[in-house]
Amino acid sequence: MFKKTLLAMALGGTIAATAQAGEVEVLHWWTSGGEAKSIAVLKEMVNDAGHSWKDFAVAGGGGENAYTVLRSRAVSGNAPASAQIKGLEIQEWGDLGFLADLSDVAEDNNWDSILPAVVSDVMKHDGKFVAAPVNVHRVNWMWANKAVLEEHGVKAPTSLDELWAASDKLKAAGITPIAHGGQPWQDATTFESIVLAVGGADFFSQVFVDHDQAALESDTMKTAFEEFGKVKQYIDKGAPGRDWNVATGMVIKGEAAFQFMGDWAKGEFSAAGKQPGADYYCLPFPGTEGEFTFNIDSLAMFKQRSSENEEAQMKMAELILSPEFQDVFNMNKGSIPVRLDQDMSGFDSCAQASMDTFKATSASGEGLVPSMAHGMSTTSAIQGAIYDVATDFFNSDMSADEAVLKLSRAVRAAQ
């Protein structure tokens, strides 16, 4: 019904023009310390180019709140000039006819040459660029407080068995082993990393991209749920509802040893003045070394009636891919640039390691998988179904066998 309503409005030409000439209203959820600092750079560049920026920030680390607002705005005929949309959501909005054609900007700035195919493919609808990629995040990271590990004689774990052994030792010493935020998208972030660790990249794709029923109902999936369930032993009572950046703060302050989160968490460490290797470790999630779960942030551009607003919008798209913005934004955000030709010498060891793995997996075609938890691998309906099962399992005494059955049925029903 929602799609039909939007399509009727698009065909009817009821998308409202931005009220002020040369203004770009940007809907996003980059609201934490490191994220807000990052997006402020783009705002300044847009203003310096002679255009005005209208910030429409909606808090909520996984973007659920922002998507709700965007749908409401679109239904009312008042879509913003640009919105933080990614993955298959870009295709859904493109199908409805809402998105602007960025072909001229892309051609003038050689986007097809400077972007890896895995990035440009996501940004296109019917072969035309409709969104500008901002960065590439690696989701399967583990963050660890160096001092906490050293004080308790714990080595950084490289496998799930080592992770549980380290967590047992830390828990016995009175340390919260794992900083976790009990929100569906955070539960799903940990769950998908465990699926990757247990089953590998091929199994991950069978489950979260192909939705293969045999894989969903397999013993491997049962093992993944069993391993996921072990996390519950090592989190604190304050986990339910906790925002991700608050959990990151626990690791920064030494209140917890580990956090399983994408590399946007590094922006929080940087904002706190912490240095990789000296204060904290950035490590592949145990059991996923050499594999890369990607999450590409992007700003989709919505059609504008005003030529002045369209000019401002196109200029913003151009600025997003500029080496200058890619440098500053990604250093603040914790992510890596989308440009293959970007000079990485000014980036820290975490970002350089991330780029090395990204380029290696992109070139080989092995180990590079799209994040389910962050909207890259499947539809929002199937993602929501997986969220529900993972969160229900994590917050109940549901057995792994029951979870496997529920997941299989939920994915089938959402297709």
C-alpha positions in Angstrom: 0.0 0.0 0.0 2.9 2.4 0.9 4.6 1.8 -2.5 1.3 2.3 -4.4 0.7 5.6 -2.5 4.2 6.9 -3.3 4.0 5.8 -6.9 0.7 7.6 -7.4 2.2 10.8 -5.9 5.4 10.5 -8.0 3.3 10.1 -11.2 1.0 12.9 -10.1 4.0 15.3 -9.7 3.2 16.2 -6.1 6.7 16.2 -4.8 7.1 19.5 -3.1 10.0 21.8 -4.1 12.4 22.9 -1.5 11.3 26.3 -0.1 14.6 28.2 -0.4 16.7 28.4 -3.6 20.1 26.8 -3.4 19.2 24.8 -0.3 19.9 21.1 0.3 17.9 19.5 3.1 19.7 16.4 4.2 18.0 13.7 6.2 20.5 11.5 8.1 21.2 9.7 11.4 24.8 10.7 11.9 24.3 12.1 15.3 26.9 10.6 17.7 30.1 12.5 18.5 32.3 11.1 15.7 29.5 11.0 13.2 28.3 14.5 13.8 31.8 15.8 13.4 32.1 14.0 10.1 28.9 15.3 8.5 29.7 18.8 9.7 32.6 18.7 7.2 30.2 18.3 4.3 27.9 21.0 5.5 30.8 23.4 5.6 31.9 22.4 2.1 28.4 23.0 0.7 28.2 26.4 2.4 31.6 27.3 1.1 30.4 26.4 -2.4 27.7 29.1 -2.1 24.8 27.0 -1.2 22.9 26.5 2.0 22.5 23.3 4.1 19.4 22.4 6.1 20.3 19.7 8.6 17.6 17.1 9.3 19.2 14.8 11.8 17.2 11.9 13.2 18.8 10.0 16.1 19.0 6.2 15.9 22.2 4.3 15.0 20.6 1.7 12.7 18.5 4.2 10.7 15.1 2.8 11.6 13.9 6.2 12.9 15.2 8.1 9.9 13.5 5.7 7.5 10.2 6.2 9.3 10.6 10.0 9.0 11.5 9.7 5.3 8.5 7.7 4.5 6.3 10.1 6.3 7.8 13.1 4.5 7.5 11.3 1.1 3.8 10.4 1.7 3.1 14.1 2.5 4.8 15.2 -0.7 7.7 16.8 1.1 10.7 14.6 0.6 14.1 16.2 1.4 16.7 16.9 -1.2 18.9 14.1 0.0 18.6 11.3 2.4 20.8 8.7 3.9 19.7 5.6 2.1 21.6 2.5 1.3 21.5 -1.0 -0.2 18.4 -2.3 -1.7 16.4 0.6 -0.3 18.0 2.7 -3.1 16.5 0.4 -5.7 13.1 0.6 -4.0 13.0 4.4 -4.1 14.4 4.3 -7.6 11.6 2.1 -8.7 9.1 4.6 -7.4 10.6 7.4 -9.6 11.7 9.6 -6.7 15.5 9.7 -7.3 17.5 12.2 -9.4 19.8 11.2 -12.2 23.4 11.9 -11.3 24.8 10.8 -14.6 26.4 14.1 -15.6 28.1 14.6 -12.3 29.3 10.9 -12.3 30.7 11.2 -15.9 32.4 14.6 -15.3 34.1 13.2 -12.2 34.9 9.6 -13.5 32.9 7.8 -10.8 33.0 4.5 -12.8 36.8 4.6 -12.8 37.5 5.6 -9.2 34.8 3.4 -7.5 35.1 -0.4 -7.1 32.2 -2.2 -8.8 30.8 -3.4 -5.5 30.3 0.2 -4.6 29.1 1.7 -7.9 26.6 -1.2 -8.5 24.8 -0.3 -5.3 24.6 3.4 -6.2 22.9 2.9 -9.5 19.3 2.3 -10.6 18.7 1.1 -14.1 22.4 1.8 -14.9 22.4 5.4 -13.7 23.9 6.8 -10.5 21.1 8.0 -8.2 23.1 8.1 -5.0 26.6 9.2 -3.9 28.6 6.8 -1.8 30.1 8.4 1.3 32.3 5.6 2.7 32.8 1.9 3.2 32.5 0.4 6.6 33.7 -3.0 7.7 31.1 -4.4 10.1 33.0 -7.5 11.3 35.3 -5.7 13.8 36.0 -6.3 17.4 37.2 -3.4 19.6 39.2 -4.1 22.7 40.6 -2.0 25.6 44.4 -2.7 25.6 44.9 -1.9 29.2 42.1 -4.1 30.4 43.5 -7.1 28.5 47.0 -6.5 29.6 46.1 -6.1 33.3 44.3 -9.4 33.3 46.7 -11.3 31.1 44.3 -11.8 28.3 45.5 -12.2 24.7 43.3 -10.8 21.9 41.1 -13.7 20.8 41.2 -14.8 17.1 38.5 -17.6 17.3 35.2 -18.0 19.1 36.7 -20.6 21.5 39.4 -18.1 22.4 36.8 -15.3 22.8 34.7 -17.4 25.3 37.9 -18.4 27.2 39.0 -14.8 27.5 35.5 -13.7 28.5 35.4 -16.3 31.3 38.7 -15.0 32.6 37.6 -11.4 32.6 34.2 -12.2 34.1 35.9 -14.0 37.0 38.0 -10.9 37.6 34.9 -8.7 37.8 35.2 -7.1 34.4 32.2 -6.9 32.0 33.7 -8.9 29.0 31.4 -7.6 26.3 29.8 -4.1 25.9 26.5 -4.6 24.1 23.6 -2.5 23.3 20.4 -4.5 23.4 18.7 -3.0 20.3 17.6 -5.1 17.4 20.1 -3.8 14.9 22.9 -4.3 17.4 21.8 -7.8 18.1 21.7 -8.5 14.4 25.2 -7.0 14.0 26.7 -9.5 16.4 24.6 -12.3 15.1 25.7 -11.9 11.5 29.4 -11.8 12.6 28.9 -15.0 14.4 27.3 -16.6 11.4 30.3 -15.5 9.3 32.7 -16.9 11.9 30.8 -20.3 12.2 29.9 -20.8 8.5 32.3 -18.7 6.4 31.5 -16.3 3.6 29.8 -18.8 1.3 27.4 -19.9 4.0 26.8 -16.3 5.0 25.7 -15.5 1.4 23.5 -18.6 1.2 21.7 -17.4 4.3 21.6 -13.6 4.0 21.7 -13.0 0.3 20.2 -16.2 -1.3 18.0 -17.1 1.6 18.6 -20.8 0.9 16.2 -22.8 3.0 18.7 -25.7 3.3 21.3 -23.3 4.8 18.7 -21.7 7.0 17.7 -25.0 8.5 21.2 -26.5 8.6 23.2 -27.7 11.6 25.6 -24.9 10.9 22.8 -22.4 11.5 22.0 -24.2 14.8 25.6 -23.9 15.8 25.5 -20.2 15.0 22.6 -19.6 17.3 24.2 -21.6 20.0 27.3 -19.4 19.8 25.2 -16.3 19.6 23.5 -17.4 22.8 26.8 -17.5 24.6 27.2 -13.8 24.3 24.4 -13.3 26.9 26.6 -14.7 29.6 29.1 -11.9 29.2 27.1 -8.7 29.0 25.9 -6.5 31.9 22.4 -5.9 33.1 22.4 -2.4 31.6 22.6 -3.7 28.1 18.9 -3.6 27.1 18.1 -0.5 25.0 21.7 0.9 25.3 22.8 3.0 22.3 25.9 1.7 20.5 28.1 4.7 21.2 27.4 4.3 24.9 28.6 0.7 24.7 31.7 2.0 22.8 32.2 4.4 25.7 32.3 1.5 28.1 35.3 0.0 26.2 37.0 3.4 26.0 36.7 3.9 29.7 37.8 0.4 30.6 34.4 -0.6 32.0 34.3 -3.5 29.4 36.8 -5.3 27.4 35.2 -5.9 24.0 32.6 -4.5 21.7 31.4 -6.1 18.4 30.6 -3.2 16.1 31.4 -1.8 12.7 34.3 0.6 12.3 32.1 3.7 13.0 33.0 2.8 16.6 36.5 4.0 15.8 35.2 7.5 15.4 34.2 7.4 19.1 37.7 6.3 20.1 39.2 9.1 18.0 36.9 11.7 19.4 38.0 10.6 22.9 41.7 11.1 21.9 42.5 7.4 21.9 45.1 5.8 19.5 44.9 2.3 18.0 47.7 0.1 19.3 48.4 2.4 22.2 44.9 2.5 23.9 42.8 0.0 22.0 42.9 -2.8 19.5 40.9 -3.0 16.3 40.6 -6.7 15.3 38.6 -8.8 13.0 35.7 -10.4 14.8 37.1 -13.7 16.1 37.0 -16.3 13.3 36.6 -13.8 10.4 40.1 -12.7 9.6 40.5 -12.1 5.9 36.8 -11.6 5.4 35.0 -8.3 5.0 31.3 -7.6 5.8 30.7 -4.3 4.0 28.2 -1.5 4.8 28.3 1.4 2.4 26.8 4.7 3.6 25.3 6.8 0.8 23.2 9.9 0.2 20.4 9.3 -2.3 19.3 12.4 -4.2 15.6 13.1 -4.6 14.2 15.0 -7.6 14.0 18.7 -7.3 11.8 21.2 -9.2 13.9 24.3 -8.5 16.9 24.6 -10.7 18.8 26.4 -8.0 18.1 23.5 -5.6 19.1 21.0 -8.2 22.4 22.8 -8.8 23.1 22.8 -5.0 22.2 19.1 -4.9 24.6 18.2 -7.8 27.4 20.2 -6.2 26.9 18.3 -3.0 27.1 15.0 -4.9 30.4 16.1 -6.5 31.8 17.2 -3.1 31.0 13.9 -1.5 33.4 12.1 -3.9 36.2 14.7 -3.7 39.5 13.4 -2.2 39.4 16.2 0.4 36.0 15.2 1.8 36.8 11.5 1.6 39.9 12.1 3.6 38.4 14.2 6.4 35.0 12.5 6.6 36.5 9.0 6.9 39.2 9.9 9.3 36.5 11.3 11.6 34.0 8.5 11.0 36.3 5.5 11.3 35.5 4.2 7.9 37.5 4.0 4.7 37.2 6.0 1.5 35.2 4.7 -1.4 37.8 5.9 -4.0 40.3 3.2 -5.1 42.9 6.0 -5.8 42.7 7.6 -2.4 46.0 8.2 -0.6 45.8 6.2 2.6 49.1 7.4 4.1 47.3 9.8 6.5 45.0 7.1 7.9 45.6 5.1 11.0 46.6 1.4 11.1 43.0 0.3 11.6 41.8 2.0 8.4 44.8 0.8 6.4 44.2 -2.7 7.5 40.5 -2.4 6.5 41.4 -1.0 3.1 43.9 -3.8 2.5 41.3 -6.4 3.3 38.6 -4.6 1.2 40.9 -4.4 -1.8 42.0 -8.0 -1.4 38.5 -9.4 -1.1 37.2 -7.2 -3.9 40.0 -8.4 -6.3 39.6 -12.1 -5.4 35.8 -12.1 -5.0 36.2 -14.3 -1.9 35.4 -13.3 1.6 33.6 -10.0 0.7 29.9 -10.1 1.8 27.2 -7.5 2.2 25.9 -6.8 5.7 22.4 -8.1 6.4 22.2 -6.1 9.7 22.9 -2.8 7.9 20.6 -3.2 4.9 23.1 -4.3 2.2 22.2 -7.9 1.5 18.4 -8.1 1.4 15.0 -6.3 1.5 13.9 -4.4 4.5 11.1 -7.0 5.0 13.5 -9.9 5.2 15.9 -7.9 7.3 13.1 -7.1 9.7 12.1 -10.8 9.9 15.7 -11.8 10.8 16.0 -8.9 13.3 12.9 -10.2 15.1 14.1 -13.8 15.4 17.6 -12.8 16.4 16.3 -10.4 19.1 13.6 -12.7 20.4 16.2 -15.5 20.7 18.7 -13.2 22.5 16.1 -12.0 25.0 14.5 -15.3 25.8 15.2 -18.9 26.7 14.4 -20.0 23.1 16.4 -23.0 22.1 18.7 -23.0 19.0 16.5 -25.6 17.4 13.5 -23.5 17.8 15.3 -20.4 16.6 16.4 -22.2 13.4 12.8 -23.2 12.7 11.5 -19.7 13.4 14.2 -18.1 11.2 13.4 -20.4 8.3 9.7 -19.7 8.5 10.1 -15.9 9.0 12.4 -15.5 6.0 10.1 -17.6 3.8 7.1 -15.5 4.9 8.9 -12.2 4.2 9.9 -13.1 0.6 
